[in-house]
Each structure stands twice: as structure tokens, then as C-alpha cells.
């Protein structure tokens, strides 16, 4: 595994050792984190900006910070080293993890910001808690009721 995955160069050697211990041939990203119970995923999002409202396409566009937090006991590294408070990893590592399949049901388009790399922040804590943050742009429909035009009402929602 290459050190390009790290965002904190001071912990490269220790972080690399921990990653080598976690991502052995037995870790399968296509397998649920726990076979015994459901995986609870906490989802949060913060609207950073209402980028656009279009009456023509009946849509609106938001810039969001979107977070997912869950526990994957397979990624626990407390037993490996007590010296590391977390693994702060680059966006490339997200593809190697099990991640929840979350979507915005009514979105027309959802994109991850890239400037110049995908805006994805990943942290794994010693107990196996995974925290992934995405900076997204989401375009969703906007219901327009023109009965009272020009005093019409526009309803915007993300589901």
C-alpha cells in the first residue's frame, strides 16, 4: 500500500502499519460490518449555499457538507497501538471500505466537489468508528404552484 493515502505525514509509518493490519485479505468491503446486528449509520448534512434556483427547469441546487458515521468492528485498531488517536486518510481509501448505500431519492443530479481532488474527508477511530464527509452539490426538483402568480409558492425539499 502506498503512503499517498495519508493526509498527516507525521504519522505515516505508524498509520501504514495499522492499515496493513486492518486491510488484510480477510477484510471484504462487500460484507456488512457486523453479522450479528444491523449497522446503524448516522447521517448529517449542512447546507453551505443555495447555489441556484431555476424556475425554467423547476429545480434548485445546493452545496452541502454530507457526513456518514458508523461502526465497523473489523476496523478497530485499539489492540494494535494505543499511540494513534485516529487514522486520517485521503479520498482514495473510501473505495476500499464498506460504505452505506445512501442516496437522495428525489435528486436530479448529485456530484462530489473536486478542487482539484474529490472533497472527501475520512477518519477511522481506534474503536472502529468510521466518519466520512463529502462536499456535495445536489440538484433537486422544485414544485411550483402558479395559481397565485405572481405571488406563487415554491416548495423545495430533499429526500
QUIUR-V560795 format. One record per run of one state. SS is the DSSP state (h for helix, s for strand, l for the rest). FROM is the first residue (numbers start at 1). TO is the last residue. Records with the same first field share a line. If there is no record, write none. Layout:
# QUIUR-V560795
SS->FROM-TO  FROM-TO
This chain:
# QUIUR-V560795
l->1-2  7-8  23-41  55-58  72-72  76-85  90-90  97-106  113-113  115-117  119-119  126-128  146-152  157-159
h->3-5  9-22  73-75  91-96
s->6-6  42-54  59-71  86-89  107-112  114-114  118-118  120-125  129-145  153-156
